[in-house]
Structure formats: C-alpha cells, structure tokens
Amino acid sequence: MAAFFDFSGAEHALAVGNIGSSIKMDYTVLGNTVDEAMHLAAFARDMKHAIAIDKSILPNADASWGFLPVGDFEFSDLNQLITIYTLANFEDRKLTLADPG
C-alpha cells in the first residue's frame, strides 16, 4: 500500500511505499520531486558542483552558504524551466583529517 503526500502543490506530490504485487513488492518513491532531485544530483555531478538546488529549497538554506544562480535549465521529462543554484565559493578539493599528534 502506497502513501501519497502533497507538499504545497501538485509539483511536489509524490507516492511512497511498497509498490508491486503479492509476488514481489518494492519500497519505492515516485513523483516529479524525485525526478527533479535526480536531475539536480546529475547536474551537480556532471558540472563538478558540490550541490545543486532549485528555488523551492533556497528560502530554507542558510544565507551564509552563498548560493548563486547558475541558470535556467529544462529537462525533457519535467516539462518546465528550473533555475538551478549552486555554492558560490566551493573548491573541488579532498578533505583531510587533522593529525591528532
């Protein structure tokens, strides 16, 4: 049985739960929100950004993170323009642990 959630409008609706038949059930999340998250993650990876968010997340992000708009992008399966924001001062570097001694 799947649960349906509506987060402030149809563009954020999603279904969560065990979906399938009596033979095989899979825990699944479906909806435009999931599709958009997948596109944002792929964008961040491909463009070598630490993170990519859309305008719906921006008001909840701390201003000190320094998100800047990258541009408007359209993904074929979403049928809408998405303004993507990324961190302004992110450097692609490996983190190292401090030597305790």
Backbone hydrogen bonds, N-H to C=O, Kabsch-Sander energy under -0.5 kcal/mol:
donor,donor_aa,acceptor,acceptor_aa,energy
3,A,16,V,-4.0
5,F,14,L,-2.6
7,F,5,F,-0.5
8,S,6,D,-1.0
12,H,9,G,-1.7
13,A,10,A,-1.4
14,L,5,F,-2.0
15,A,30,L,-2.6
16,V,3,A,-3.0
17,G,28,T,-2.0
18,N,1,M,-0.8
19,I,17,G,-0.6
19,I,26,D,-3.1
21,S,24,K,-2.3
26,D,19,I,-2.0
28,T,17,G,-2.9
28,T,26,D,-0.6
30,L,15,A,-2.7
32,N,13,A,-0.5
33,T,13,A,-0.7
35,D,31,G,-1.9
36,E,32,N,-2.8
37,A,33,T,-2.2
38,M,34,V,-2.1
39,H,35,D,-2.0
40,L,36,E,-2.6
41,A,37,A,-2.4
42,A,38,M,-2.2
43,F,39,H,-2.5
44,A,40,L,-2.5
45,R,41,A,-2.3
46,D,42,A,-3.0
47,M,43,F,-2.6
48,K,45,R,-0.9
49,H,44,A,-2.7
53,I,85,Y,-2.4
57,I,54,D,-1.4
58,L,54,D,-1.3
60,N,57,I,-1.7
61,A,57,I,-0.6
61,A,58,L,-1.3
65,W,62,D,-2.0
66,G,63,A,-1.4
68,L,86,T,-2.9
70,V,84,I,-3.6
71,G,84,I,-1.1
73,F,82,I,-2.6
75,F,80,Q,-0.7
78,L,75,F,-1.9
79,N,75,F,-1.4
82,I,73,F,-3.0
84,I,71,G,-2.6
84,I,82,I,-0.6
85,Y,53,I,-2.7
86,T,68,L,-2.4
87,L,51,I,-0.5
88,A,66,G,-2.3
90,F,87,L,-0.5
93,R,91,E,-1.3
